[in-house]
Amino acid sequence: RPLFQALQALAADNAAFFREQRGDTESGRRFAAAFAALSEHGRRLEPALRHFCRLYHRFDLDAATPGNGYRSLVQTARCCLAHAVHKS
């Protein structure tokens, strides 16, 4: 949840900045739209990842091997989110 909250806050701040400060330029409008889209994608991704986190333990190979495709998907999405937060 904190990663999604950080993404939402940063995306909203950046979208507002580019709308207000650079809204008269094509690049400003494009950046504002990109940050608005990033925020929307984050809002839609959070419930899906939360659902996978509740279920992925069921698909582990065995008790000693906590690994499966769902776990990998969640970890990859978390890495992408962290990168988006860092770049924002």
C-alpha positions as CSV (number, residue, x, y, z in Angstrom):
1,R,0.0,0.0,0.0
2,P,2.7,2.6,0.8
3,L,4.2,2.1,-2.7
4,F,0.8,2.8,-4.3
5,Q,0.2,5.8,-2.1
6,A,3.6,7.3,-3.0
7,L,2.9,6.7,-6.7
8,Q,-0.5,8.4,-6.5
9,A,0.9,11.4,-4.6
10,L,3.8,11.8,-7.0
11,A,1.8,11.3,-10.1
12,A,-0.8,13.8,-9.0
13,D,1.9,16.4,-8.0
14,N,3.7,16.0,-11.3
15,A,0.5,16.1,-13.4
16,A,-0.6,19.3,-11.6
17,F,2.9,20.8,-12.1
18,F,2.9,20.1,-15.9
19,R,-0.7,21.3,-16.3
20,E,-0.1,24.5,-14.4
21,Q,3.4,25.4,-15.2
22,R,3.9,23.9,-18.6
23,G,0.4,23.5,-19.9
24,D,0.9,25.9,-22.8
25,T,3.4,23.6,-24.4
26,E,3.0,20.3,-26.2
27,S,5.5,18.5,-24.0
28,G,3.8,19.9,-20.9
29,R,0.4,18.5,-22.0
30,R,2.0,15.2,-22.8
31,F,3.7,14.9,-19.5
32,A,0.5,15.9,-17.6
33,A,-1.4,13.2,-19.5
34,A,1.3,10.6,-18.9
35,F,1.3,11.2,-15.2
36,A,-2.5,11.1,-15.1
37,A,-2.4,7.8,-16.9
38,L,0.3,6.5,-14.5
39,S,-2.0,7.4,-11.6
40,E,-5.0,5.6,-13.2
41,H,-2.9,2.5,-14.0
42,G,-1.8,2.4,-10.4
43,R,-5.3,2.7,-9.1
44,R,-6.4,-0.3,-11.3
45,L,-3.3,-2.4,-10.6
46,E,-3.5,-2.2,-6.8
47,P,-6.6,-4.4,-6.3
48,A,-5.3,-7.1,-8.7
49,L,-1.9,-7.3,-6.9
50,R,-3.6,-7.4,-3.5
51,H,-5.7,-10.3,-4.8
52,F,-2.6,-12.2,-6.1
53,C,-0.8,-11.6,-2.8
54,R,-3.7,-13.3,-0.9
55,L,-3.5,-16.3,-3.3
56,Y,0.0,-16.9,-4.5
57,H,1.1,-19.1,-1.5
58,R,-1.4,-21.7,-2.7
59,F,0.6,-22.3,-5.9
60,D,4.1,-22.7,-4.4
61,L,6.0,-25.8,-5.4
62,D,6.1,-27.0,-1.8
63,A,6.4,-25.6,1.7
64,A,10.2,-25.3,1.3
65,T,10.1,-23.7,-2.1
66,P,8.0,-20.5,-2.1
67,G,8.1,-19.8,-5.8
68,N,5.6,-19.7,-8.7
69,G,4.5,-17.5,-11.6
70,Y,2.1,-15.5,-9.5
71,R,4.8,-14.6,-7.0
72,S,7.1,-13.6,-9.9
73,L,4.3,-11.4,-11.4
74,V,3.8,-9.6,-8.1
75,Q,7.5,-9.1,-7.6
76,T,8.0,-7.8,-11.1
77,A,5.0,-5.4,-10.7
78,R,6.5,-4.2,-7.4
79,C,9.9,-3.5,-9.0
80,C,8.2,-1.6,-11.8
81,L,6.2,0.4,-9.3
82,A,9.3,1.2,-7.3
83,H,11.0,2.4,-10.5
84,A,8.1,4.6,-11.4
85,V,8.1,6.1,-8.0
86,H,11.8,6.7,-8.2
87,K,11.6,8.4,-11.6
88,S,8.6,10.5,-10.5
